């Protein structure tokens, strides 16, 4: 089950990274994300760059935990990071559930629930 959770996180987080880069490049309108609350390009750049950095950090955590990336990070820090990820994905699920955008609400709410479950599965196993 842990292997499925690791691969699930890596795949979904990679897809989210691609999505955030596409939004950053304005190939997808930014009003479709962040609950439809972004008001300007400046806000979009700030939020999207932050998302890219956080998602990249999450990918690194999973890669280290899975043994795919050899970085000397204490196991406790990885475990704490996985618990933090679980909490953030649950908060994100709440945000998606109250989004003004129906696509975000219907598509990303279940995806962030899945991300939370995957993170929790790995956190409990470490």
Secondary structure by P-SEA (a helix, b strand, c coil): caaaaaaaaaaaaaaaaaaaaaaaacccccccccccccccaaaaaaaaaaaaaaaaaaaaaaaaaaccccccccaaaaaaaaaaaaaaaaaaaaaaaacccaaaaacaaaaaaaaaaaaaaaaaac
